[in-house]
């Protein structure tokens, strides 16, 4: 049993050729031959259209990717101009989804750093278990 379009097309073409070479049965199978010929023509046309659309989809995908790259470049330039106009420290940059340069806050004494270790000269509160 055929499982690909090319297999179907080849099988149907062979059936139509066999019907054309057998004029003694032409009258009895004319309606079915026309139906098969119409189906063959329709499948051939639709497959060609599908191939055309596949190529068009690939072309559109390439154009879309190029447009996204141009958009990224334009966004970079836009951000640079906004930062140049307003300055790198102004809070107005937040409206453009950019982080302004801010002063670093001073850590309070005894505050834990982000990695979880205690700063300063305080002794460790961990005790070792004795093994007897």
C-alpha positions in Angstrom: 0.0 0.0 0.0 1.5 3.4 -0.9 2.2 5.8 1.8 3.7 8.9 0.1 2.2 11.3 -2.4 4.7 10.2 -5.1 3.6 6.6 -4.5 -0.1 7.5 -4.9 0.6 9.5 -8.0 2.7 6.7 -9.6 0.1 4.1 -8.8 -2.8 6.2 -10.1 -1.0 7.1 -13.3 -0.2 3.4 -13.9 -3.9 2.6 -13.4 -5.0 5.2 -15.9 -2.4 4.0 -18.4 -3.6 0.4 -18.0 -7.2 1.6 -18.6 -6.2 3.5 -21.7 -4.4 0.4 -23.0 -7.5 -1.7 -22.5 -10.2 -0.4 -24.8 -12.4 -3.4 -24.3 -13.3 -2.4 -20.7 -13.3 1.4 -21.4 -17.1 1.7 -21.5 -17.5 -0.2 -18.2 -15.0 1.9 -16.2 -15.3 5.3 -17.8 -17.0 6.9 -14.7 -14.4 5.6 -12.3 -11.6 6.5 -14.7 -12.8 10.1 -14.8 -13.0 10.1 -11.0 -9.5 8.8 -10.7 -8.2 11.3 -13.3 -9.8 14.2 -11.5 -8.4 13.0 -8.2 -4.9 12.7 -9.7 -5.2 16.2 -11.2 -6.4 17.7 -7.9 -3.7 16.0 -5.8 -1.0 17.1 -8.3 -2.2 20.7 -8.2 -2.5 20.8 -4.4 0.9 19.2 -3.9 2.5 21.8 -6.2 0.7 24.5 -4.2 1.9 23.0 -0.9 5.5 23.0 -2.2 5.1 26.6 -3.3 3.8 27.6 0.1 6.6 25.7 1.9 9.1 27.7 -0.1 7.2 30.9 0.6 7.0 30.1 4.3 10.8 29.6 4.4 11.3 33.0 2.6 8.9 34.8 5.0 10.7 33.2 8.0 14.0 34.5 6.7 12.5 38.0 6.2 11.0 37.9 9.7 14.3 37.0 11.3 16.0 39.8 9.4 13.3 42.3 10.6 13.8 41.1 14.2 17.6 41.7 13.9 16.9 45.2 12.5 14.4 45.8 15.4 17.0 44.8 18.0 19.6 47.1 16.5 17.0 50.0 16.4 16.2 49.3 20.1 19.8 49.4 21.1 20.2 52.8 19.3 17.0 54.1 20.8 18.2 53.2 24.3 21.5 54.8 23.7 19.9 58.0 22.5 17.5 58.1 25.5 20.4 57.5 27.9 22.5 60.2 26.1 19.6 62.8 26.2 18.5 62.2 29.9 21.8 61.0 31.3 22.8 57.7 32.8 21.7 58.6 36.4 18.2 60.0 35.9 15.2 58.1 37.2 13.4 58.9 34.0 15.2 55.9 32.4 12.9 53.6 34.4 10.0 54.8 32.1 12.0 53.3 29.2 12.6 50.0 31.0 16.3 50.9 31.7 18.1 50.9 35.0 19.8 54.2 35.9 23.2 54.3 37.6 22.4 54.7 41.3 24.6 55.1 44.4 25.4 51.9 46.2 23.7 51.6 49.5 25.9 51.0 52.5 25.5 47.7 54.3 24.5 47.8 57.9 27.0 46.3 60.4 26.4 42.6 60.9 24.3 42.3 57.7 24.7 39.0 55.9 26.1 39.2 52.4 24.2 37.5 49.6 26.2 34.2 49.9 25.0 33.6 53.5 28.3 34.0 55.4 28.5 36.3 58.4 30.8 39.4 58.0 32.9 40.9 60.6 34.9 39.4 63.5 32.0 37.6 65.2 32.9 34.0 66.2 31.1 31.2 64.4 28.1 29.9 66.3 28.5 26.4 64.8 29.6 23.7 67.2 31.4 20.6 66.2 30.0 17.3 67.4 32.4 15.3 69.5 32.9 11.7 68.6 33.5 9.4 71.6 
